[in-house]
Amino acid sequence: MKIIILGTAYPYRGGLSAFNERIAYEFQSQGHEVEIYTFTHQYPDFLFPGKTQYSTEPVPEGLKIVRKVHSYNPFNWFKVGCEIKRKKPDLMITKFWLPFMAPCFGTIARIVRRNKHTRLVSILDNVIPHEHRIGDKMFVRYFIRPTDGFVAMSKSVLADLRLFTKDKPAVFSPHPLYDHYGERLPREEALSLLNLSPEYHYVLFFGFIRGYKGLDLLLEAFADNRLKENRVKLLVAGEFYGDSEPYLNQIKELGIEDRVVLCTDFIPDSEVNRYFSAADIVAQPYKTATQSGVTQIAFHFEKPMLVTNVGGLPEIVPDGKIGYVVEPDSKQIADALCKFFAENKQEEFEANVVEEKKKYAWPKFIEAIWEVCHS
């Protein structure tokens, strides 16, 4: 089949690019012809909360990435839509995560479908965003209307989709593994690369730091003296997407400066394995969520997880088997972490992760796309 993926890819960085590039490789491994249409302009600078949108990594090998999409130029949408329409791909996949992208993606989809050949499928990170804005629902409806079918990566997102469309084909298929970050390193090597002491245990908070991800709850949990007694430190690895001062002030007020390691630059792909290999457990204390790519990186590196009981996170982290599911509450977070270290659960949980991760292979996710295509 001839497949076009519409969405983020190199030279843009982050999980969206990683996903689209990885799924392109998977399609290619199955013999399909794949192009990724990505952005010349993804966000206006004033809307982007990080330091830069661009990757410092090498160009992905063996992928055809076409930079032609301008997310906020309507004239460009018509030009790109007409170009894809003429190419007549058998399938166009759009990775949807934010209503801001709906006018662009929705307009391109409307034009492409006029060729009466291309099947339009969207992979949904979110339908209703974590941070609400006026006009979100109107934009989402605009995007959904021309799309033929959907793959939702959490049950909560599938439920949100059904608020907008009752009858279009849609399936739930969990986020597949992020397995392109290299191999797990020996703990001692990872700690050495990060200049961390092997005398401590480490809880990893990984990814962009935004309010809904609950880092403040995790910091509050680390004020618990039991974690200090167990020689546990918090390793925060990821860029602040917003004001860092509230977190820095909280660390100081809680008196935990010596037990929090801040690595708050963007973590390039080539260094991700260092952080996960150094960690004993990965914490996702989110206040709201749909699903998270961080969970799938943790699966790849076979790490136990602590997640909160929000969105789709509990769906893929069986409580007491590969980690813990708690409410977004600092005391419950602290209690679970203390239990993990006091009962030496790491080896047991890691063995269970090895089995559990088999559910999240990329071929299974591709099967979900074909199911929607043929509905």
Beta strands, then each sheet from edge to edge (+ up, - down):
strand 1: 2-6
strand 2: 33-41
strand 3: 65-70
strand 4: 91-96
strand 5: 119-124
strand 6: 149-152
strand 7: 170-172
strand 8: 201-206
strand 9: 232-237
strand 10: 260-263
strand 11: 281-284
strand 12: 305-308
strand 13: 323-326
sheet 1: 3+ 2+ 1+ 4+ 5+ 6+ 7+
sheet 2: 10+ 9+ 8+ 11+ 12+ 13+
end
